[in-house]
Amino acid sequence: MTSPIPAPHSQPPAPRSHLAQVFAQYPIEVMRGEGVWLYARDGRKFLDFYGGHAVAGLGYGHPRWVAALDRQARQMSFQTNALPMSVREHAAARLVKFSGLTLDTVFFINSGAEANENALKLAFKITGRTKAVALEQGWHGRTAAAAAVTWGALEKWYGFPRRPFDVAFTPRDKPAAVDQAIDRDTAAVIVEPVQGVGGAFDVGKPMLEALRRRCDETGALLIFDEVQCGMGRTGAPFGAGYYGVTPDMLTTAKALGNGFPVSALMLSRRVAGQIKYDDMGTTFGGGPLACAAVEAVIEAIESESLLANVRQVSAYLSAHCRVGPVTGVQGAGFLLGLKTSRPAKEVQGALMEKGILAGTSGDPRVLRLLPAYIMNEGHVDQLCDALARIPA
Ligand SMILES: Cc1ncc(COP(=O)(O)O)c(C=O)c1O
């Protein structure tokens, strides 16, 4: 068999950048951030409605977050989970209390995909079944299991020779269809209560309730992927509380560390009661710096009443932004999708020229906004003024 890898003498020339070229990039080289503002190398300044892809919940350089990381780095920068640390215990307890949910066992890992990978693995292990169910347009990550339940991944970029388990997708807006999709072979049902990449689409209470009911009927475990919509982004601590539907497991990441890489898998008592040593593991997960970041984020959200701010400013934004090319608004809190009469990419480009950074999504007619929780109505006025100056 011939190898598809070219022989050394026919290698292409050395690349200009040594970074893997897998990301389309915006024409802005960011040098510094402060609050909701980004400062570029060429002197331009941008109002950031994108938040580093939903990560910078507190904005940039938040004093409480900076101080917590500085303090922890001086005290103890890293230890493994084999050595108990109070900062890790505190972060888990604080996260459970903040969530207001009954998912009171926490496993810290490093990324959204890793959290989903572990949640799915537990569901298969506990139920002994072979199938997962996910929603159309859902996004869950790039690793083998998380990508297997990501809508469209298999056709576009999956890469592995096969999915590790059977997967069925069900429409995101048809609660009546879940009875057929979820059966007694189903180990896990994974859903983003508000889809992020899917266009800031609010899946809604009837759909989440239908999934909960059907999981209870069949014995499947319900996983809420709140990697993007959790940690305050809806204006509630988590989508689970926002909709009043409690899953068996919940994953969260992004704003959890405000930029320090950390994710969490939260388990119900029923699930936690079935895990044992070695079922999961990690080197970096639950490191002291990550845990200090988690505590600082929660402390800032609570002491600065940021959830109330998200709710108030989100309502203001929805009421005022239907101008220029914007025809409608969907989503919740600070995970908003502006429906556009023109391709969202064009609107994004026009906003960038006016000093505003926004995101796109899997829906070519939805501009996605993921601002920091400190964004105020004055900032929203700047966005609306800019949108009004863009032709419909
Ligand atoms: C809902 C959701 N789940 C999972 C992921 C994957 O997270 P990560 O990139 O940290 O692996 C993402 C990333 O965008 C996401 O939006």
The ligand as a Tripos MOL2 file, in Angstrom:
@<TRIPOS>MOLECULE
LIG
   16    16     1     0     0
SMALL
NO_CHARGES

@<TRIPOS>ATOM
      1 C1        -22.3570   24.1730   23.8550 C.3       1 LIG1
      2 C2        -20.9130   23.8050   23.6810 C.ar      1 LIG1
      3 N1        -20.5000   22.6000   24.1080 N.ar      1 LIG1
      4 C3        -19.2230   22.2280   24.0070 C.ar      1 LIG1
      5 C4        -18.2810   23.0540   23.4220 C.ar      1 LIG1
      6 C5        -16.8600   22.6120   23.3280 C.3       1 LIG1
      7 O1        -16.0900   23.3170   24.2560 O.3       1 LIG1
      8 P1        -14.4920   23.3390   24.1230 P.3       1 LIG1
      9 O2        -14.1640   24.0930   22.8900 O.co2     1 LIG1
     10 O3        -14.0410   24.0160   25.3890 O.co2     1 LIG1
     11 O4        -14.0550   21.9260   24.0660 O.co2     1 LIG1
     12 C6        -18.6610   24.3140   22.9520 C.ar      1 LIG1
     13 C7        -17.6910   25.2070   22.3010 C.2       1 LIG1
     14 O5        -18.0020   26.1310   21.6220 O.2       1 LIG1
     15 C8        -20.0330   24.7020   23.0770 C.ar      1 LIG1
     16 O6        -20.4470   25.8840   22.6420 O.3       1 LIG1
@<TRIPOS>BOND
     1     1     2 1
     2     2     3 ar
     3     2    15 ar
     4     3     4 ar
     5     4     5 ar
     6     5     6 1
     7     5    12 ar
     8     6     7 1
     9     7     8 1
    10     8     9 2
    11     8    10 1
    12     8    11 1
    13    12    13 1
    14    12    15 ar
    15    13    14 2
    16    15    16 1
@<TRIPOS>SUBSTRUCTURE
     1 LIG1         1 GROUP 0 **** ****
